[in-house]
Amino acid sequence: MTSNARKLAEQDESTLMTSGIPYTIIRVGSLQNTPGGTQGFCFEEGCAARGNLSKEDAAFICVEALESVPETALVIEVVNGEEKVSDWKQHFTGLMQKQGQLQG
């Protein structure tokens, strides 16, 4: 991501964060034109700056995130990696609990 694009994204995120509505931000690594569903994932902080993610996997994760609305905010980073996720609702619930943002 170019520095100008990063600055615009940060401004957009800041606007969203002050809006008062629940939101999920998914920061992905460099998007690749490779088949999805063949690799695992990495959700470590900072991974988006150094990893890759297939476009198919990115789209799939965005759709799965729609099923798990945080109380206020959920911000994650994801790239392709070793972690296999079989239950996305449970995985997002765990991420929200980790960030203290579970909607009840």
Summary of the structure (lengths in Angstrom):
residues: 104
radius of gyration: 13.7
end to end distance: 35.6
largest distance: 38.2
contacts: 275
relative contact order: 0.21
helix: 39%
strand: 24%
